[in-house]
Amino acid sequence: MSQRPPSFFMPIEAMADDERARLGQPSLIKLLRCDFGRLLHGDESYSYNGLVYAGDTLNFDTKIIDFYEKKGGLMEFVTIESTVSNEQRGTLITATRTLLHRLG
């Protein structure tokens, strides 16, 4: 399988957010009520299980798999897992990211 840059997933996520907006649905970041001035990027990992081809119909699913606080509630951590799949070829990409929201 060919090598893909770690950021290969990000344009797919941006297109999924655009589609959510077109459908009148909020993005996950809006649902979490993140203040971008206080949002830090934590850990991330990507698993590429198959190729994405031009013209593919892709399904994008995102869920929160962990949420916890530290420093007496001054820091919130959320771990998000996103999958990109194709009906015929199954899961093509799995992305796991942890975001840190500084509250104090």
PEDA-V675053 format. One record per run of one state. SS is the DSSP state (alpha for helix, beta for strand, coil for the rest). FROM is the first residue (numbers start at 0). LEN is the number of residues. If there is no record, write none. Layout:
# PEDA-V675053
SS;FROM;LEN
SS;FROM;LEN
This chain:
# PEDA-V675053
coil;0;7
alpha;7;15
coil;22;5
alpha;27;4
coil;31;7
beta;38;10
coil;48;10
beta;58;12
alpha;70;3
coil;73;1
beta;74;12
coil;86;3
beta;89;13
coil;102;2
